[in-house]
Amino acid sequence: MKRDPYKLMIVDDSRLMRQAIAGILAADDRVQVVSEARHGREALEMIPQINPDVVTLDVNMPVMDGLTTLKHLMIAAPRPTVMFSALTAEGATVTFDALKYGAVDFIAKPSQLDGQGLEGKEEEIANKVVFAAQVETGCLTYARIRPKSLQDHPAARVCCRAAVAMGAAEGGYGALLKIIPRLQPDLPAAVFVILHADAPYIDPFVAYLQQCSAIRVRRAVDGLPIEGGICYIVHGGEYVTIQPKAGSHVIRVNPSPFAHRGSINMLMFSAAESFGHQALGVVLTGSGRDGAEGAGEILRSGGRLLVQDPATCLHKQAARQVLEEHPTGEIASDAAMASAIHKIFQRNSESPTNA
């Protein structure tokens, strides 16, 4: 049965840009533009009456800018929001800020205000709006995370007796911004994150996470000794394995022979082999099935599996695939994932076999 179109509100101070966005979406029967607003305050006043399913939101606007609007929206009337601004390019700080404040996706629009330059983006824009509209409203959160200076990070080494092998693809920035900053530095595990994103944006994301996370965040480098209480970020085009060395472990990083294929599985296979029942697999938002085989190997080794609740995923295919193949996997929303990870290792440390 075909559902009604998703109701969209466009918030942008440029009338020509609002018209251009509405014109693009008019050709897509999955979306219906039901209202437009010139700035954030006007949007916040209209939303209770209009009740849109999804919002596109500019950043630079008079009266109330996009990020301020987003904070108020997520507190007062949460709904899926796609940032649509010349400022919200991949890898930009303002983009990460928006995702941290609760936006589910972003689009970098052309800087000129006449709407030109949108040609060729019609399908991308429509798909992003539709995927965003399917994220359940009750799952949206404004993450109140304070930036911190580097001296706030603990210098003492934490014994690494376990590994978290985490994989994310489309929508991964937003999910990880709800998870990594909430991990605590006393976690007795090393956290490895495979992020399927364009390579040039990994380092800016690592730097952003480092500034707003209690746990230390580093880019994975070949030969680096592995420590507990550290999150190692890996580009999806790299294969990462964990190698024993002198009673400890080091990271091995090699280019993937296949572009963005199998890197999550490879990490999970290695975590299962090196840490056995102390390995935890985590599968987040994304398309495809990278991670499904690796999750099975972790479970066979006696480890645990956490899967992001598909309702909170921007792209649900990966999570649904893993849960279909491994129904014993535990489910947690992105906002609850960090707490679930800590609880698993707390239970492990209290179990008789670890006493």
C-alpha positions as CSV (number, residue, x, y, z in Angstrom):
1,M,0.0,0.0,0.0
2,K,1.4,3.3,-1.0
3,R,1.9,5.8,1.8
4,D,1.0,9.5,1.7
5,P,3.9,11.8,0.7
6,Y,6.2,13.1,3.5
7,K,5.3,16.6,4.4
8,L,8.3,19.0,4.1
9,M,9.0,22.4,5.5
10,I,11.7,24.5,3.7
11,V,13.5,27.0,5.9
12,D,15.7,29.4,4.0
13,D,16.0,33.2,3.9
14,S,16.3,33.2,0.1
15,R,12.9,33.2,-1.7
16,L,14.7,32.0,-4.9
17,M,16.4,29.2,-3.1
18,R,13.1,28.1,-1.5
19,Q,11.5,28.1,-4.9
20,A,14.4,26.1,-6.4
21,I,14.3,23.4,-3.7
22,A,10.5,23.2,-3.9
23,G,10.7,22.9,-7.7
24,I,13.1,20.0,-7.5
25,L,10.9,18.1,-5.0
26,A,7.7,18.8,-6.9
27,A,8.8,16.1,-9.3
28,D,9.0,13.5,-6.6
29,D,5.7,12.0,-5.4
30,R,7.3,10.8,-2.2
31,V,7.5,14.4,-0.9
32,Q,5.1,17.3,-0.6
33,V,6.3,20.8,0.3
34,V,3.6,22.0,2.8
35,S,5.2,25.2,4.1
36,E,8.2,27.6,3.8
37,A,9.8,29.8,6.4
38,R,12.2,32.8,6.0
39,H,14.1,32.2,9.2
40,G,14.3,30.0,12.3
41,R,11.9,32.0,14.5
42,E,9.2,31.9,11.9
43,A,9.7,28.1,11.4
44,L,9.5,27.4,15.1
45,E,6.2,29.3,15.3
46,M,4.7,27.5,12.3
47,I,5.8,23.9,13.0
48,P,3.2,23.1,15.7
49,Q,0.4,24.0,13.3
50,I,1.9,22.6,10.1
51,N,3.4,19.5,11.7
52,P,5.9,18.6,8.9
53,D,7.5,15.2,8.7
54,V,10.8,16.6,7.8
55,V,12.6,20.0,7.6
56,T,15.3,21.4,5.4
57,L,17.2,24.1,7.2
58,D,19.7,26.8,6.1
59,V,22.4,27.9,8.5
60,N,23.0,31.7,7.7
61,M,19.6,33.4,8.2
62,P,18.5,36.7,9.8
63,V,16.5,36.8,13.1
64,M,17.4,33.2,14.1
65,D,20.2,31.2,12.4
66,G,20.0,27.5,11.5
67,L,22.0,26.1,14.4
68,T,20.1,28.0,17.0
69,T,16.8,27.0,15.4
70,L,18.0,23.3,15.4
71,K,18.7,23.4,19.1
72,H,15.3,24.8,19.9
73,L,13.6,22.4,17.5
74,M,15.2,19.3,19.0
75,I,14.1,20.4,22.5
76,A,10.6,21.7,21.8
77,A,9.3,19.7,18.8
78,P,11.9,17.2,17.4
79,R,11.6,16.1,13.8
80,P,14.0,14.9,11.2
81,T,16.1,17.8,9.9
82,V,18.4,18.0,6.9
83,M,20.8,20.9,6.9
84,F,20.8,22.5,3.5
85,S,23.4,25.3,3.4
86,A,26.5,26.4,1.5
87,L,28.3,25.9,4.9
88,T,27.3,22.3,5.5
89,A,29.9,20.6,3.3
90,E,31.3,17.2,4.4
91,G,34.1,17.7,6.8
92,A,33.2,21.2,7.9
93,T,32.9,22.0,11.6
94,V,29.5,23.5,11.2
95,T,28.3,20.3,9.7
96,F,29.5,18.2,12.6
97,D,27.9,20.8,15.0
98,A,24.6,20.4,13.2
99,L,24.7,16.6,13.4
100,K,25.7,16.8,17.1
101,Y,22.7,19.1,17.7
102,G,20.3,16.6,16.2
103,A,20.3,17.0,12.4
104,V,20.1,13.6,10.6
105,D,21.8,14.6,7.4
106,F,23.3,17.5,5.4
107,I,23.5,18.8,1.9
108,A,26.0,21.4,0.6
109,K,24.1,23.8,-1.6
110,P,25.7,26.1,-4.1
111,S,26.8,29.5,-2.7
112,Q,24.8,31.6,-5.2
113,L,21.3,32.4,-4.2
114,D,19.6,32.0,-7.6
115,G,19.3,28.2,-7.2
116,Q,21.6,27.6,-10.2
117,G,24.0,24.8,-9.6
118,L,21.4,22.5,-8.2
119,E,21.1,20.6,-11.5
120,G,22.3,17.1,-11.1
121,K,21.5,17.0,-7.4
122,E,17.8,16.4,-7.8
123,E,18.0,12.7,-6.9
124,E,20.4,13.2,-4.1
125,I,18.3,16.0,-2.5
126,A,15.1,14.0,-2.8
127,N,16.6,10.8,-1.4
128,K,18.2,12.6,1.5
129,V,14.9,14.2,2.4
130,V,13.0,10.9,2.1
131,F,15.6,8.9,4.1
132,A,15.6,11.5,6.8
133,A,11.8,11.6,7.1
134,Q,11.9,7.9,8.0
135,V,14.0,8.4,11.1
136,E,11.5,8.1,14.1
137,T,10.9,11.5,15.8
138,G,11.2,10.0,19.2
139,C,14.8,8.9,18.5
140,L,16.1,12.5,17.8
141,T,18.3,14.0,20.4
142,Y,20.2,17.2,21.0
143,A,23.6,16.0,22.4
144,R,24.7,18.4,25.0
145,I,28.5,17.8,24.8
146,R,30.9,20.4,26.0
147,P,34.1,21.0,24.1
148,K,37.2,20.2,26.1
149,S,40.9,21.0,26.0
150,L,43.5,18.3,25.4
151,Q,44.6,18.4,29.0
152,D,41.2,17.1,30.0
153,H,42.1,13.7,28.5
154,P,43.7,11.3,31.0
155,A,47.4,10.6,30.4
156,A,47.4,7.3,32.3
157,R,47.3,4.2,30.2
158,V,44.2,1.9,30.6
159,C,44.8,-1.8,30.4
160,C,43.4,-3.2,27.1
161,R,41.7,-6.5,27.7
162,A,38.9,-6.2,25.2
163,A,38.1,-4.7,21.8
164,V,35.0,-3.0,20.3
165,A,34.8,-3.4,16.5
166,M,32.4,-0.8,15.2
167,G,31.3,-0.1,11.6
168,A,29.3,2.7,10.1
169,A,28.5,3.9,6.6
170,E,25.9,6.3,5.3
171,G,24.6,8.4,8.3
172,G,27.7,7.4,10.3
173,Y,28.8,10.9,11.2
174,G,25.6,11.6,13.1
175,A,25.5,8.2,14.8
176,L,29.1,8.4,16.0
177,L,28.6,11.9,17.3
178,K,25.9,10.4,19.6
179,I,28.2,7.5,20.7
180,I,31.9,8.4,20.9
181,P,31.6,11.5,23.0
182,R,29.5,9.5,25.6
183,L,32.2,6.8,26.0
184,Q,34.2,7.1,29.2
185,P,38.0,7.0,29.4
186,D,38.0,4.1,31.9
187,L,36.6,1.8,29.3
188,P,38.8,-1.3,29.5
189,A,38.6,-1.8,25.8
190,A,40.1,-0.3,22.7
191,V,37.4,1.0,20.3
192,F,38.0,0.6,16.6
193,V,35.6,2.4,14.2
194,I,35.5,1.8,10.5
195,L,33.8,4.8,8.9
196,H,32.8,4.5,5.2
197,A,33.3,8.1,4.2
198,D,35.5,10.0,1.8
199,A,39.1,9.8,3.0
200,P,39.9,13.6,3.2
201,Y,37.2,14.0,5.8
202,I,38.4,11.4,8.3
203,D,41.1,13.6,9.9
204,P,38.7,16.6,10.5
205,F,36.2,14.3,12.0
206,V,38.8,12.7,14.3
207,A,39.9,16.2,15.4
208,Y,36.3,17.2,16.1
209,L,35.6,14.1,18.1
210,Q,38.8,14.5,20.1
211,Q,37.7,18.0,21.2
212,C,34.3,16.8,22.4
213,S,34.9,13.3,23.8
214,A,35.9,12.1,27.2
215,I,37.6,9.1,25.6
216,R,40.8,9.8,23.6
217,V,40.2,9.7,19.8
218,R,43.0,9.0,17.3
219,R,43.4,8.1,13.6
220,A,44.5,4.5,13.3
221,V,48.1,4.3,12.2
222,D,50.0,1.1,11.1
223,G,52.2,-0.2,14.0
224,L,50.5,1.9,16.7
225,P,50.4,0.1,20.1
226,I,46.8,-0.6,21.2
227,E,45.6,0.9,24.5
228,G,42.3,0.6,26.3
229,G,40.2,3.8,26.7
230,I,41.2,5.0,23.2
231,C,39.0,5.2,20.1
232,Y,40.8,4.5,16.8
233,I,39.1,5.8,13.7
234,V,39.7,4.0,10.4
235,H,38.8,5.0,6.8
236,G,36.5,2.5,5.1
237,G,39.1,2.1,2.3
238,E,41.6,0.5,4.8
239,Y,41.8,-3.0,6.2
240,V,42.7,-3.0,9.9
241,T,43.8,-6.0,11.8
242,I,45.0,-6.5,15.4
243,Q,48.3,-8.2,15.8
244,P,49.8,-9.6,19.0
245,K,53.2,-8.2,19.9
246,A,55.2,-8.7,23.1
247,G,52.3,-9.5,25.3
248,S,50.2,-6.7,23.9
249,H,48.7,-5.7,20.5
250,V,49.5,-3.4,17.7
251,I,47.3,-2.0,14.8
252,R,48.0,-3.1,11.3
253,V,46.6,-0.8,8.6
254,N,46.7,-1.7,4.9
255,P,44.9,-0.4,1.8
256,S,41.8,-2.4,1.0
257,P,42.1,-4.3,-2.2
258,F,38.4,-3.5,-2.8
259,A,37.0,0.1,-2.6
260,H,34.8,0.3,0.5
261,R,34.2,-3.5,0.6
262,G,34.7,-5.8,3.5
263,S,36.6,-3.6,5.9
264,I,34.1,-3.9,8.7
265,N,34.1,-7.7,8.3
266,M,37.9,-7.8,8.3
267,L,38.1,-5.8,11.5
268,M,35.6,-8.0,13.3
269,F,37.3,-11.2,12.2
270,S,40.5,-9.9,13.6
271,A,38.9,-8.7,16.9
272,A,37.3,-12.1,17.3
273,E,40.6,-13.9,16.7
274,S,42.6,-11.6,19.1
275,F,40.1,-11.1,21.9
276,G,37.6,-14.0,21.7
277,H,34.8,-13.6,24.2
278,Q,36.0,-10.1,25.0
279,A,35.3,-8.9,21.5
280,L,32.2,-6.7,20.9
281,G,30.9,-6.1,17.4
282,V,28.8,-2.9,16.8
283,V,27.0,-2.3,13.5
284,L,25.6,1.1,12.9
285,T,23.7,2.9,10.1
286,G,24.5,2.1,6.5
287,S,23.6,0.3,3.3
288,G,24.9,-3.1,2.2
289,R,25.9,-6.0,4.4
290,D,29.5,-5.2,5.4
291,G,29.7,-6.4,9.0
292,A,27.2,-9.2,8.8
293,E,29.8,-12.0,8.4
294,G,32.2,-10.4,10.9
295,A,29.4,-10.1,13.4
296,G,28.8,-13.8,13.1
297,E,32.5,-14.6,13.7
298,I,32.4,-12.5,16.9
299,L,29.4,-14.4,18.1
300,R,31.0,-17.7,17.3
301,S,34.0,-16.7,19.4
302,G,31.8,-16.1,22.4
303,G,31.7,-12.3,22.0
304,R,28.7,-10.0,21.9
305,L,26.9,-8.0,19.2
306,L,25.2,-4.7,19.4
307,V,23.2,-3.3,16.5
308,Q,21.8,0.2,16.1
309,D,18.0,0.2,16.3
310,P,17.0,0.6,12.6
311,A,14.4,3.2,13.7
312,T,17.3,5.5,14.5
313,C,19.3,4.7,11.4
314,L,19.4,7.1,8.4
315,H,20.1,4.1,6.2
316,K,18.5,0.9,7.7
317,Q,19.7,-1.8,5.4
318,A,23.0,-2.8,7.3
319,A,21.3,-3.0,10.7
320,R,18.3,-5.0,9.4
321,Q,20.6,-7.4,7.5
322,V,22.7,-8.1,10.6
323,L,19.6,-8.6,12.8
324,E,18.1,-10.9,10.2
325,E,21.2,-13.1,10.1
326,H,22.0,-12.8,13.8
327,P,18.7,-12.4,15.8
328,T,20.6,-12.8,19.1
329,G,22.2,-9.4,18.6
330,E,21.3,-6.8,21.1
331,I,19.6,-3.6,19.9
332,A,20.2,0.0,21.1
333,S,19.5,3.4,19.7
334,D,22.5,5.5,18.7
335,A,21.9,7.8,21.8
336,A,21.9,4.7,24.1
337,M,24.7,2.9,22.4
338,A,27.6,4.2,24.6
339,S,25.7,3.2,27.8
340,A,25.0,-0.2,26.4
341,I,28.7,-0.7,25.6
342,H,29.8,0.2,29.1
343,K,27.1,-2.1,30.6
344,I,28.4,-5.0,28.6
345,F,31.9,-4.6,29.9
346,Q,30.7,-4.0,33.4
347,R,28.8,-7.3,33.3
348,N,31.8,-9.1,31.8
349,S,34.1,-7.8,34.6
350,E,31.6,-9.0,37.2
351,S,31.0,-12.5,35.8
352,P,32.5,-15.5,37.7
353,T,34.8,-16.3,34.8
354,N,36.5,-13.0,35.1
355,A,36.6,-12.9,38.9
